[in-house]
């Protein structure tokens, strides 16, 4: 029988040391084994955990597979909106998988990563569906603890936060802002845990944001996470209604607006 001790999740984490296994090395070997061409992904990439945007784009012949994406686990599709090329990966569910892909995307030419995940409502701001820009995420998962020392939250980077605060003011329907709870175990969300999150002002529960924000801070990469509030965790019938094309139409509009904010940040005013 094991002797009770500190979880290995909080042991032997050397945050300032380089990892031995590096994403560029995996991609190099994948290209060799699969005879893939060299090439970059689009500068703005999207993680689509539900896969709704990917299915919508492919079904309507609006996206094509990127032939140079050298990932063992996924296909990356690229599409154009208003002159901007985007990449999108579907079904990237959970923090560990999302960060694995983020690591690979940023060494493949990605310069901004957007995660758009379906999420459960904790505090009822308004009837679903609606979007929440995740400013902070409760680190109730494992991956973030490999990137940052223990703390309660992982946070959206300040520069992106300011750019989006200004740039999304006129977006309709309005985008809420607030706290998400990132969990590794959605089917262990007890009434007591939900009540505690609600008491902390949490708006949504999802599975990726804390991991991605910890990665972003540790690696100094721009990552923004949105919760698309689509459900009340299935406790009522008729739940999980996402909107037109399973929510893809509004999600793509929002992603396009985010890219515009990032491309064209308002310059700082100099003080005389």
Secondary structure, 3 states (H helix, E strand, C coil): CCCCCCCHHHCCCCCCCCCCCCHHHHHHHHHHHHCCCCCCCCCEEEEECCCHHHHHHHHCCCCEECCCCCCCCCCCEEEEECCEEEEEEECCCCHHHHHHHHHHHHCCCCCEEEEEEEEEECCCCCCCCEEEEEEEEEEECCHHHHCCCCCCEEECCHHHHHHHHHHCCCCCCCCEEEEEEEECCHHHCCHHHHHHHHHCCEEEEECCHHHHHHHHHHHCCCEEEEEEEEECCCCCCCCCCCCHHHHHHHHHHHHHHHHHHHHCCCCCCCCC
